[in-house]
Amino acid sequence: MKLIQMWISKGLNQVVITQGKQGAIYYDGSKIKHQKAFVVPDDLVVDVTGAGDAFSAAVLHGLINGESLEQSVIYGAISSSLTIQSKFSVNPKLSISLIKKEIKKHENLLTIFRH
């Protein structure tokens, strides 16, 4: 929490800090929020390489396409969970439509996760 507050005190309007299995904390310009990770059962984790890059790419995709920071961070969390289930650092099946399809599977959980 101290790290995100430091960035805010420096004048940043939006901040995202990933925390691995603990998800991400972010500041959307008005409030600090937490997005829980979409935890993948250990037996489905193939390789965690690329998870952070997948998170960042999905967040940036959302922001570039006019999504809120909150929605973009959800894209990032889903993207990371899909990436660690692949033997590739960049999951060849990863796409925004796959991310959105996965979000639909988790819609009930998303209501709980948004804090």
C-alpha positions in Angstrom: 0.0 0.0 0.0 2.9 2.3 0.7 4.3 1.9 -2.8 1.0 2.9 -4.5 0.6 5.9 -2.1 4.1 7.0 -3.0 3.3 7.0 -6.7 0.0 8.9 -6.1 1.9 11.5 -4.0 4.2 12.0 -7.0 1.1 13.1 -9.0 0.2 10.0 -11.0 -3.4 9.8 -11.9 -3.5 6.1 -12.5 -1.3 3.4 -10.9 -1.3 -0.4 -11.1 0.9 -2.6 -9.0 0.8 -6.4 -9.5 1.2 -8.7 -6.6 1.3 -12.2 -8.1 -1.1 -14.6 -6.5 -2.5 -11.7 -4.4 -3.7 -9.9 -7.5 -3.2 -6.2 -8.1 -3.8 -2.9 -6.4 -4.6 0.1 -8.5 -5.5 3.7 -8.3 -8.1 4.9 -10.8 -7.7 8.6 -10.0 -10.2 8.7 -7.2 -9.8 5.5 -5.1 -7.3 2.7 -4.4 -8.8 -0.7 -5.3 -7.8 -4.3 -5.2 -8.4 -6.9 -7.9 -7.9 -10.5 -6.7 -6.0 -12.8 -9.0 -8.0 -15.5 -10.8 -6.2 -18.3 -9.1 -5.4 -21.3 -11.2 -5.2 -24.7 -9.4 -1.6 -25.9 -9.1 -2.2 -28.9 -11.3 -3.2 -26.6 -14.2 -0.2 -24.2 -13.8 2.3 -25.1 -16.6 4.7 -22.1 -16.5 4.4 -18.7 -14.9 6.8 -17.1 -17.4 5.1 -14.3 -19.2 2.2 -13.8 -16.7 3.3 -10.3 -15.8 3.8 -9.3 -19.5 0.3 -10.8 -20.3 -1.2 -8.8 -17.5 0.4 -5.5 -18.7 -0.5 -6.1 -22.3 -4.2 -6.8 -21.5 -4.4 -3.7 -19.2 -2.9 -1.5 -22.0 -5.2 -3.1 -24.6 -8.2 -2.1 -22.4 -7.0 1.4 -21.8 -6.1 2.0 -25.5 -9.6 0.8 -26.4 -11.4 3.2 -24.0 -12.1 0.7 -21.2 -12.0 1.9 -17.6 -8.9 1.1 -15.5 -11.0 -1.3 -13.5 -12.1 -3.3 -16.5 -8.6 -3.2 -17.9 -7.2 -4.6 -14.7 -9.7 -7.4 -14.9 -8.5 -8.1 -18.5 -5.0 -8.3 -17.1 -5.9 -10.7 -14.3 -7.7 -13.0 -16.7 -4.9 -12.8 -19.2 -2.3 -13.8 -16.6 -4.4 -16.8 -15.5 -4.7 -18.0 -19.1 -1.0 -17.5 -19.7 0.2 -19.6 -16.8 -1.9 -22.5 -18.2 0.2 -22.5 -21.4 3.6 -24.0 -22.0 4.5 -20.9 -24.0 5.6 -17.5 -22.5 3.0 -16.0 -24.9 -0.1 -18.1 -25.0 -0.8 -18.5 -28.7 -4.6 -18.8 -28.0 -4.7 -15.5 -26.1 -7.0 -12.9 -27.5 -9.4 -10.3 -26.3 -12.3 -12.5 -27.3 -10.9 -15.4 -25.2 -10.4 -13.0 -22.3 -14.0 -11.7 -22.5 -15.3 -15.3 -22.8 -13.3 -16.2 -19.6 -14.7 -13.1 -17.9 -18.2 -14.3 -18.6 -17.4 -17.6 -16.8 -16.4 -15.7 -13.8 -19.1 -13.0 -13.7 -20.5 -14.0 -10.3 -17.0 -13.9 -8.8 -16.2 -10.6 -10.3 -19.0 -9.0 -8.3 -17.4 -10.3 -5.2 -13.8 -9.4 -6.3 -14.5 -5.7 -7.0 -13.3 -4.1 -3.8 
